[in-house]
Amino acid sequence: MSSYTMLVLAASGESVQRAAHRLRCSVIKLTNSLCGDERYKTTAETMRDFLRAMNAHELRMSAWGLLDIRMSFFNGFLSLTATYPIAILQLTNYL
């Protein structure tokens, strides 16, 4: 897998997770506003069930089920791969 592919996957994963979080916040606000009115009781219960389902099945992108793919993963991978060549170049001056 190329680094560009990993970057695109990480960015898209973060974007989808932010959109899911915004949706969850909007549904919570809507549910709270509907709870006060008796006419929308069944709708509010349906929204609560929807929120429970969203919390039970949180959206995550992972690589082979081992690593969550997020932008922090890509930044960590990039810093790891950049650190070791720099250390090796610095040590070659002493050899």
ROKEVEX-608605 format. One record per atom (N, C-alpha, C): chain; residue in three letters; x, y, z; residue number from 1; atom name. Coordinates in pm, 1 decimal. Example, Ala and Ser with C-alpha at 12.3 -4.5 7.8 and 13.67 -1.06 7.14 Angstrom:
2
- A, ALA, 1319.0, -569.0, 780.0, 1, N
- A, ALA, 1230.0, -450.0, 780.0, 1, CA
- A, ALA, 1320.0, -330.0, 780.0, 1, C
- A, SER, 1285.0, -225.0, 708.0, 2, N
- A, SER, 1367.0, -106.0, 714.0, 2, CA
- A, SER, 1290.0, 3.0, 787.0, 2, C
This chain:
95
- A, MET, 85.1, -116.2, 0.0, 1, N
- A, MET, 0.0, 0.0, 0.0, 1, CA
- A, MET, 90.5, 123.6, 0.0, 1, C
- A, SER, 67.4, 213.1, -90.9, 2, N
- A, SER, 152.0, 331.8, -100.7, 2, CA
- A, SER, 115.4, 432.8, 7.0, 2, C
- A, SER, 207.6, 525.6, 31.5, 3, N
- A, SER, 182.8, 626.8, 134.7, 3, CA
- A, SER, 68.6, 720.6, 93.1, 3, C
- A, TYR, 55.4, 746.0, -37.0, 4, N
- A, TYR, -54.6, 829.8, -83.9, 4, CA
- A, TYR, -188.9, 763.5, -56.4, 4, C
- A, THR, -196.1, 632.5, -78.8, 5, N
- A, THR, -318.9, 558.5, -52.1, 5, CA
- A, THR, -353.0, 563.2, 95.5, 5, C
- A, MET, -251.1, 548.6, 180.8, 6, N
- A, MET, -274.3, 555.6, 325.1, 6, CA
- A, MET, -322.9, 694.2, 365.7, 6, C
- A, LEU, -265.9, 798.3, 305.3, 7, N
- A, LEU, -307.2, 934.7, 337.3, 7, CA
- A, LEU, -452.4, 958.3, 297.4, 7, C
- A, VAL, -490.8, 912.2, 178.9, 8, N
- A, VAL, -628.2, 929.9, 132.1, 8, CA
- A, VAL, -725.2, 852.3, 220.3, 8, C
- A, LEU, -689.7, 729.7, 257.5, 9, N
- A, LEU, -775.9, 650.3, 344.7, 9, CA
- A, LEU, -790.1, 715.0, 482.6, 9, C
- A, ALA, -679.2, 764.5, 536.2, 10, N
- A, ALA, -684.6, 827.6, 668.3, 10, CA
- A, ALA, -768.3, 954.6, 664.7, 10, C
- A, ALA, -749.9, 1035.9, 561.6, 11, N
- A, ALA, -826.9, 1160.1, 550.5, 11, CA
- A, ALA, -975.6, 1131.6, 531.1, 11, C
- A, SER, -1006.8, 1032.6, 449.3, 12, N
- A, SER, -1148.2, 1000.5, 427.6, 12, CA
- A, SER, -1208.9, 939.0, 553.3, 12, C
- A, GLY, -1133.0, 859.9, 625.7, 13, N
- A, GLY, -1182.4, 803.1, 751.1, 13, CA
- A, GLY, -1213.1, 911.0, 853.4, 13, C
- A, GLU, -1124.2, 1008.8, 865.6, 14, N
- A, GLU, -1147.8, 1119.8, 957.7, 14, CA
- A, GLU, -1270.2, 1200.4, 915.1, 14, C
- A, SER, -1285.2, 1221.5, 785.0, 15, N
- A, SER, -1399.6, 1297.3, 735.1, 15, CA
- A, SER, -1531.0, 1225.9, 765.3, 15, C
- A, VAL, -1534.3, 1096.5, 745.1, 16, N
- A, VAL, -1655.5, 1018.9, 772.0, 16, CA
- A, VAL, -1685.9, 1018.4, 921.7, 16, C
- A, GLN, -1582.7, 1006.0, 1004.5, 17, N
- A, GLN, -1605.2, 1006.3, 1149.1, 17, CA
- A, GLN, -1655.2, 1141.7, 1198.3, 17, C
- A, ARG, -1603.6, 1251.0, 1142.3, 18, N
- A, ARG, -1653.7, 1384.3, 1179.6, 18, CA
- A, ARG, -1799.3, 1401.0, 1137.5, 18, C
- A, ALA, -1833.7, 1352.3, 1017.9, 19, N
- A, ALA, -1972.4, 1362.4, 971.5, 19, CA
- A, ALA, -2064.8, 1278.9, 1059.8, 19, C
- A, ALA, -2020.8, 1161.6, 1100.4, 20, N
- A, ALA, -2102.4, 1078.3, 1189.2, 20, CA
- A, ALA, -2119.4, 1145.6, 1325.0, 20, C
- A, HIS, -2016.1, 1210.8, 1374.3, 21, N
- A, HIS, -2025.9, 1282.1, 1502.2, 21, CA
- A, HIS, -2123.3, 1399.3, 1492.3, 21, C
- A, ARG, -2116.4, 1474.3, 1381.7, 22, N
- A, ARG, -2210.2, 1585.6, 1363.1, 22, CA
- A, ARG, -2353.9, 1534.8, 1352.2, 22, C
- A, LEU, -2373.8, 1422.3, 1283.0, 23, N
- A, LEU, -2507.0, 1363.4, 1272.3, 23, CA
- A, LEU, -2558.2, 1322.1, 1409.9, 23, C
- A, ARG, -2471.4, 1259.4, 1487.6, 24, N
- A, ARG, -2510.3, 1217.8, 1622.5, 24, CA
- A, ARG, -2550.6, 1338.1, 1706.5, 24, C
- A, CYS, -2474.1, 1447.0, 1700.4, 25, N
- A, CYS, -2506.6, 1568.6, 1776.2, 25, CA
- A, CYS, -2639.8, 1628.1, 1730.2, 25, C
- A, SER, -2664.0, 1628.9, 1600.9, 26, N
- A, SER, -2790.6, 1682.6, 1549.1, 26, CA
- A, SER, -2909.7, 1598.0, 1592.7, 26, C
- A, VAL, -2892.6, 1466.7, 1591.6, 27, N
- A, VAL, -3001.2, 1378.1, 1633.9, 27, CA
- A, VAL, -3027.9, 1395.6, 1783.1, 27, C
- A, ILE, -2923.7, 1415.4, 1862.2, 28, N
- A, ILE, -2942.0, 1438.2, 2005.6, 28, CA
- A, ILE, -3020.1, 1566.8, 2029.6, 28, C
- A, LYS, -2984.2, 1673.0, 1958.1, 29, N
- A, LYS, -3056.7, 1799.4, 1973.5, 29, CA
- A, LYS, -3202.8, 1784.5, 1931.6, 29, C
- A, LEU, -3226.4, 1715.1, 1820.7, 30, N
- A, LEU, -3363.1, 1694.2, 1774.1, 30, CA
- A, LEU, -3442.9, 1611.2, 1874.3, 30, C
- A, THR, -3381.8, 1506.5, 1926.2, 31, N
- A, THR, -3449.8, 1421.8, 2024.4, 31, CA
- A, THR, -3484.1, 1500.9, 2149.7, 31, C
- A, ASN, -3391.4, 1583.4, 2195.8, 32, N
- A, ASN, -3418.0, 1663.9, 2315.1, 32, CA
- A, ASN, -3532.3, 1762.4, 2293.0, 32, C
- A, SER, -3539.7, 1817.6, 2174.3, 33, N
- A, SER, -3648.2, 1912.7, 2147.6, 33, CA
- A, SER, -3782.7, 1841.8, 2130.9, 33, C
- A, LEU, -3781.6, 1716.8, 2084.7, 34, N
- A, LEU, -3906.1, 1641.9, 2066.6, 34, CA
- A, LEU, -3958.3, 1580.8, 2195.9, 34, C
- A, CYS, -3870.3, 1561.1, 2293.8, 35, N
- A, CYS, -3912.3, 1494.0, 2417.7, 35, CA
- A, CYS, -4016.3, 1573.5, 2495.3, 35, C
- A, GLY, -4014.6, 1705.3, 2484.0, 36, N
- A, GLY, -4107.4, 1786.3, 2560.6, 36, CA
- A, GLY, -4250.0, 1782.1, 2509.1, 36, C
- A, ASP, -4269.5, 1746.6, 2384.3, 37, N
- A, ASP, -4403.4, 1748.0, 2324.2, 37, CA
- A, ASP, -4460.0, 1606.2, 2321.6, 37, C
- A, GLU, -4576.0, 1589.1, 2376.6, 38, N
- A, GLU, -4639.7, 1457.4, 2384.6, 38, CA
- A, GLU, -4678.5, 1403.3, 2246.5, 38, C
- A, ARG, -4702.2, 1491.5, 2150.3, 39, N
- A, ARG, -4743.4, 1447.4, 2015.9, 39, CA
- A, ARG, -4631.5, 1371.9, 1945.2, 39, C
- A, TYR, -4506.4, 1402.8, 1980.2, 40, N
- A, TYR, -4392.1, 1342.5, 1911.1, 40, CA
- A, TYR, -4322.9, 1236.5, 1995.9, 40, C
- A, LYS, -4396.2, 1176.6, 2088.0, 41, N
- A, LYS, -4336.9, 1078.2, 2178.5, 41, CA
- A, LYS, -4280.2, 957.7, 2103.0, 41, C
- A, THR, -4354.7, 903.5, 2007.8, 42, N
- A, THR, -4306.6, 786.7, 1932.8, 42, CA
- A, THR, -4187.9, 823.3, 1844.3, 42, C
- A, THR, -4190.9, 944.1, 1790.6, 43, N
- A, THR, -4077.2, 988.8, 1708.5, 43, CA
- A, THR, -3952.7, 1002.5, 1793.5, 43, C
- A, ALA, -3967.4, 1057.7, 1914.6, 44, N
- A, ALA, -3853.2, 1072.1, 2004.6, 44, CA
- A, ALA, -3798.3, 935.2, 2044.7, 44, C
- A, GLU, -3885.4, 838.6, 2067.4, 45, N
- A, GLU, -3839.4, 703.8, 2101.2, 45, CA
- A, GLU, -3764.2, 640.0, 1984.3, 45, C
- A, THR, -3814.5, 663.2, 1863.8, 46, N
- A, THR, -3745.9, 611.7, 1744.5, 46, CA
- A, THR, -3607.4, 674.8, 1730.1, 46, C
- A, MET, -3597.4, 803.7, 1758.0, 47, N
- A, MET, -3467.9, 872.1, 1750.1, 47, CA
- A, MET, -3371.4, 818.2, 1856.7, 47, C
- A, ARG, -3423.2, 788.1, 1974.9, 48, N
- A, ARG, -3338.5, 729.1, 2079.9, 48, CA
- A, ARG, -3287.4, 591.9, 2036.7, 48, C
- A, ASP, -3373.9, 513.5, 1974.5, 49, N
- A, ASP, -3331.4, 382.6, 1923.8, 49, CA
- A, ASP, -3224.0, 398.0, 1816.7, 49, C
- A, PHE, -3242.3, 498.3, 1731.8, 50, N
- A, PHE, -3142.4, 525.8, 1627.9, 50, CA
- A, PHE, -3008.0, 563.5, 1690.8, 50, C
- A, LEU, -3011.2, 645.1, 1795.3, 51, N
- A, LEU, -2887.6, 682.7, 1865.2, 51, CA
- A, LEU, -2821.2, 562.3, 1930.1, 51, C
- A, ARG, -2902.0, 475.1, 1988.0, 52, N
- A, ARG, -2845.1, 352.7, 2047.5, 52, CA
- A, ARG, -2777.1, 267.5, 1940.9, 52, C
- A, ALA, -2841.0, 256.8, 1825.3, 53, N
- A, ALA, -2781.2, 178.7, 1715.7, 53, CA
- A, ALA, -2651.9, 243.3, 1667.3, 53, C
- A, MET, -2649.1, 377.3, 1660.0, 54, N
- A, MET, -2526.4, 445.6, 1617.6, 54, CA
- A, MET, -2414.2, 424.3, 1718.7, 54, C
- A, ASN, -2447.3, 426.6, 1847.5, 55, N
- A, ASN, -2345.5, 405.5, 1949.8, 55, CA
- A, ASN, -2297.4, 261.3, 1953.2, 55, C
- A, ALA, -2385.9, 166.9, 1925.3, 56, N
- A, ALA, -2348.6, 25.9, 1928.1, 56, CA
- A, ALA, -2261.6, -11.6, 1808.9, 56, C
- A, HIS, -2282.9, 54.5, 1696.0, 57, N
- A, HIS, -2209.5, 21.0, 1574.0, 57, CA
- A, HIS, -2129.7, 142.3, 1528.1, 57, C
- A, GLU, -2030.7, 178.9, 1608.3, 58, N
- A, GLU, -1949.9, 296.4, 1575.4, 58, CA
- A, GLU, -1868.2, 270.0, 1449.4, 58, C
- A, LEU, -1865.3, 369.7, 1362.6, 59, N
- A, LEU, -1796.1, 357.0, 1235.7, 59, CA
- A, LEU, -1645.1, 372.0, 1256.2, 59, C
- A, ARG, -1570.8, 271.4, 1211.8, 60, N
- A, ARG, -1425.1, 275.2, 1220.1, 60, CA
- A, ARG, -1367.6, 212.7, 1094.4, 60, C
- A, MET, -1257.9, 268.3, 1050.6, 61, N
- A, MET, -1184.1, 208.9, 939.6, 61, CA
- A, MET, -1057.9, 147.7, 998.1, 61, C
- A, SER, -1032.1, 23.1, 964.7, 62, N
- A, SER, -913.6, -41.6, 1019.7, 62, CA
- A, SER, -841.6, -118.9, 910.1, 62, C
- A, ALA, -714.5, -140.5, 935.6, 63, N
- A, ALA, -632.6, -219.8, 844.5, 63, CA
- A, ALA, -626.4, -361.3, 900.5, 63, C
- A, TRP, -688.9, -453.9, 834.5, 64, N
- A, TRP, -693.3, -594.7, 871.0, 64, CA
- A, TRP, -745.1, -615.6, 1013.1, 64, C
- A, GLY, -825.0, -522.8, 1063.8, 65, N
- A, GLY, -879.9, -534.7, 1197.2, 65, CA
- A, GLY, -780.7, -510.6, 1309.1, 65, C
- A, LEU, -659.5, -468.4, 1275.1, 66, N
- A, LEU, -555.0, -449.1, 1375.7, 66, CA
- A, LEU, -533.4, -302.9, 1412.6, 66, C
- A, LEU, -530.3, -216.4, 1312.0, 67, N
- A, LEU, -497.3, -75.9, 1333.7, 67, CA
- A, LEU, -609.9, 12.7, 1284.1, 67, C
- A, ASP, -651.7, 107.2, 1366.0, 68, N
- A, ASP, -748.0, 206.4, 1320.3, 68, CA
- A, ASP, -677.9, 303.0, 1226.2, 68, C
- A, ILE, -740.5, 329.1, 1112.1, 69, N
- A, ILE, -682.0, 420.6, 1015.5, 69, CA
- A, ILE, -738.2, 558.9, 1041.3, 69, C
- A, ARG, -653.7, 644.9, 1092.9, 70, N
- A, ARG, -687.6, 784.4, 1120.5, 70, CA
- A, ARG, -570.1, 869.5, 1077.6, 70, C
- A, MET, -592.6, 1000.6, 1078.6, 71, N
- A, MET, -483.6, 1090.6, 1042.0, 71, CA
- A, MET, -368.7, 1080.1, 1142.4, 71, C
- A, SER, -397.4, 1055.5, 1268.3, 72, N
- A, SER, -291.1, 1040.9, 1367.1, 72, CA
- A, SER, -205.0, 918.6, 1335.6, 72, C
- A, PHE, -266.6, 813.4, 1280.4, 73, N
- A, PHE, -189.4, 696.0, 1239.0, 73, CA
- A, PHE, -92.7, 732.6, 1127.7, 73, C
- A, PHE, -140.4, 809.1, 1030.3, 74, N
- A, PHE, -53.3, 847.1, 919.4, 74, CA
- A, PHE, 59.8, 937.0, 967.6, 74, C
- A, ASN, 27.5, 1034.0, 1054.4, 75, N
- A, ASN, 132.6, 1122.1, 1106.6, 75, CA
- A, ASN, 235.4, 1043.3, 1187.0, 75, C
- A, GLY, 189.8, 948.2, 1266.6, 76, N
- A, GLY, 282.1, 864.5, 1343.0, 76, CA
- A, GLY, 368.8, 779.4, 1252.7, 76, C
- A, PHE, 309.6, 722.9, 1148.9, 77, N
- A, PHE, 385.9, 641.4, 1054.3, 77, CA
- A, PHE, 489.6, 725.3, 981.1, 77, C
- A, LEU, 450.6, 845.4, 941.2, 78, N
- A, LEU, 543.1, 933.8, 871.5, 78, CA
- A, LEU, 658.2, 975.8, 961.9, 78, C
- A, SER, 628.0, 1010.9, 1085.8, 79, N
- A, SER, 735.3, 1051.1, 1177.0, 79, CA
- A, SER, 827.1, 934.0, 1209.2, 79, C
- A, LEU, 771.7, 813.8, 1219.3, 80, N
- A, LEU, 853.9, 695.8, 1244.9, 80, CA
- A, LEU, 948.0, 667.9, 1129.1, 80, C
- A, THR, 896.4, 674.2, 1006.9, 81, N
- A, THR, 981.3, 645.9, 891.7, 81, CA
- A, THR, 1080.6, 758.1, 864.4, 81, C
- A, ALA, 1054.4, 879.2, 911.2, 82, N
- A, ALA, 1148.5, 989.4, 891.1, 82, CA
- A, ALA, 1255.3, 992.0, 999.5, 82, C
- A, THR, 1224.0, 945.3, 1118.6, 83, N
- A, THR, 1318.8, 952.1, 1229.9, 83, CA
- A, THR, 1436.8, 858.5, 1210.1, 83, C
- A, TYR, 1412.3, 735.8, 1171.7, 84, N
- A, TYR, 1520.4, 638.6, 1160.9, 84, CA
- A, TYR, 1621.9, 671.9, 1051.5, 84, C
- A, PRO, 1582.5, 713.9, 932.5, 85, N
- A, PRO, 1685.8, 753.4, 835.0, 85, CA
- A, PRO, 1769.6, 872.4, 883.2, 85, C
- A, ILE, 1708.5, 965.3, 953.4, 86, N
- A, ILE, 1784.7, 1079.7, 1005.6, 86, CA
- A, ILE, 1885.0, 1032.2, 1109.3, 86, C
- A, ALA, 1843.5, 941.9, 1197.4, 87, N
- A, ALA, 1935.7, 889.0, 1299.4, 87, CA
- A, ALA, 2049.2, 812.9, 1233.5, 87, C
- A, ILE, 2020.0, 736.3, 1131.8, 88, N
- A, ILE, 2124.4, 659.5, 1063.1, 88, CA
- A, ILE, 2222.2, 754.1, 991.8, 88, C
- A, LEU, 2171.2, 859.9, 929.0, 89, N
- A, LEU, 2260.6, 956.6, 864.5, 89, CA
- A, LEU, 2350.5, 1026.9, 964.5, 89, C
- A, GLN, 2298.9, 1055.4, 1081.3, 90, N
- A, GLN, 2381.4, 1119.8, 1183.4, 90, CA
- A, GLN, 2487.1, 1024.5, 1237.0, 90, C
- A, LEU, 2454.2, 896.6, 1249.4, 91, N
- A, LEU, 2549.9, 800.6, 1300.5, 91, CA
- A, LEU, 2657.4, 765.5, 1197.7, 91, C
- A, THR, 2632.0, 782.5, 1070.0, 92, N
- A, THR, 2733.7, 751.2, 969.4, 92, CA
- A, THR, 2852.4, 847.4, 977.8, 92, C
- A, ASN, 2833.5, 965.7, 1033.3, 93, N
- A, ASN, 2945.6, 1057.4, 1050.8, 93, CA
- A, ASN, 3043.1, 1008.7, 1155.5, 93, C
- A, TYR, 2997.1, 926.6, 1250.3, 94, N
- A, TYR, 3085.5, 876.2, 1355.6, 94, CA
- A, TYR, 3154.7, 746.1, 1317.2, 94, C
- A, LEU, 3110.2, 681.0, 1212.8, 95, N
- A, LEU, 3171.0, 554.0, 1173.8, 95, CA
- A, LEU, 3285.9, 569.2, 1081.8, 95, C
